């Protein structure tokens, strides 16, 4: 699994025959070497997956998968690695952790979880959640998630995250005790914010647009990939028929028999090779998917900004209104419709005492309003600053990771071509001997 | 001629489909006995050589004294019909030809006539098949360019196979076909429609009676022919399916590049590698399309030709069986009937002779055919395998150069491109 990296250098791929585990490790190594305090202390693995059955919340039997998290102290001096502390977590607990992080750090782009259900599948690949290949890929994705959080300058310090890694039993209660659910913005609130913000920060608008377009483009790529994989599978597998026919044909030929028979074997090899090739390519798809899901996290941050901005604008607007009201009350002109104003018109002027008390109330309200605006302003500025910090960090990470992913893809293609050359050269040999 | 073994280094040359080398070997080994210059139209030389990939052909080419090409298809429109005329060019040193060069125009029907005449005269020789009259599925227009070109190549191959055949190439009909400006008068001669009908009826009657027993070697041959026909059909089907799957693959693959390009425009740091990806996909698609083209032009026709050959073989076996059946029927009549003994004996002798001749012809031609089949198919398979290797090599180069360009950009990398 992910070995502790002692060198500070960026892991560089120096050969072209890289396996998928290797290339996965390269990205993990890249994360690990961004030394957060947490990672300097601990080594984190998601080592295994296991099926369990139990009763769910509605007291029905269900089958689910649990994942084993291993924590080891990251000692690098000489001694044998200590036995790891372990605990089991299921996917829904990871989801709970992530939701907690989303709410608690709305200005951070929270790393995504691997997909809940298999999507963008090409038809030979199972879409079944209990399929061992899917479970395995999910295990890798969950480990990836933990390492991303552990290597984040802000998130890695979170206590609940630490408990997630260390406290199997009491964790759920601890999370709920934080009361994070109350802090969650209602969906309605954030939706309405989107349409009514008057002065959104231009950078966030641009970022949201970029994120949406990136989402589009990656989705498109994943769809194409699934179709291409399907077709390529077909091409390779049909060659398997050659194997069969050559074999049968060789039985009736005297001179050509041996050549045909051995060529047939190579055709079988060729047909079988596509399984591994597409398995490796699945890994590339997973890397793209991570960033596809990241776009959702980016959008969340943008929306939170809009919400805060909206609240600031509302507070400012509210304050302006009140000031207006005060002015009118003081000068007697009515420009803004108010029920009080109407009733006074209809039922006669109010007494000077009533007017005094109303003015005082308004004054109070205005003062409170000004406090609110100041708070909101600060909140907004803080948010923008913190968010933008994280966005810059994210951009760097994204550029690096995706570049690595493209390089891995090229290496995969090269490996595939080499296999093809090998098989067909062998086949040609056999034909020549016919 | 059919007993020679081919020296090993010869086969290396023969099977190399690199154009220049082909031409080189051609001129080296096949100068005409009287020293006169070779057929010098490049297209005809290339056409001939590419399709003459059997060792028999190479042997014959050493002493080959007749060269035939089929080219220049031209559409002919008359009041009644539209058809294609092909130009048939012959160059020869044979003394039984009046001239050394001929140029005639022939249509598909003329080829059909020639072939039926050859089969008539030599019922148990293996006469190479013609391309089919029409292709059933996937045909939109009878005269689209691909169809015409495929047919032209097959017709060229047909005439070359005939010209290399030790017996058929000396056929009178073959000579007439190659030389007569107007074939029509010749087509009217010879056993007419009715007499051919009579033969067919007799043949059917005989086959109904059934053979007493097939000689061992022909029984083995029959079994082989049936199996071979089976296998060729399978090979044909599998290959056509592969072409189809590859076409679909390339269509999907092409979708990648506009998407990568679009993504590249979205990014800043990643623009360059993404555009690189788009370009790689474009190049690989091109290579794949070339590969498909090659398959369609080399392997598919070769296999299809041998599907047709298998049918020819079946027909030859049937005709041989009929000849034997006729003899046996007459022989039985001789043994059972007491009257007309002398006349019957004569007829039986004739039929016995005929049967012996037919069997010997077939036996002789069988070996020649088998060798020719092996050479043709081996060459087609090798060519297909080579093209596959080439395809993967080219794609490898594309991705390797992408990789090099990416690593050159990233910091601190030592490249070790294996």
Interface residues (C-beta under 8 A of the other chain):
Chain A: X9 X10 X12 X13 X14 X15 X16 X17 X210 X213 X214 X217 X218 X220 X221 X224 X227 X228 X230 X231 X232 X234 X235 X238 X239 X241 X242 X245 X248 X249 X252 X255 X256 X259 X263 X399 X402 X403 X406 X407 X409 X410 X411 X413 X414 X417 X418 X420 X421 X424 X425 X427 X428 X431 X432 X434
Chain B: X15 X224 X227 X228 X231 X234 X235 X238 X241 X242 X245 X246 X248 X249 X252 X253 X255 X256 X259 X260 X262 X263 X266 X267 X269 X270 X273 X274 X276 X277 X280 X374 X377 X378 X381 X382 X385 X386 X388 X389 X391 X392 X393 X395 X396 X399 X400 X402 X403 X406 X407 X410 X411 X412 X413 X414 X415 X416 X417 X418
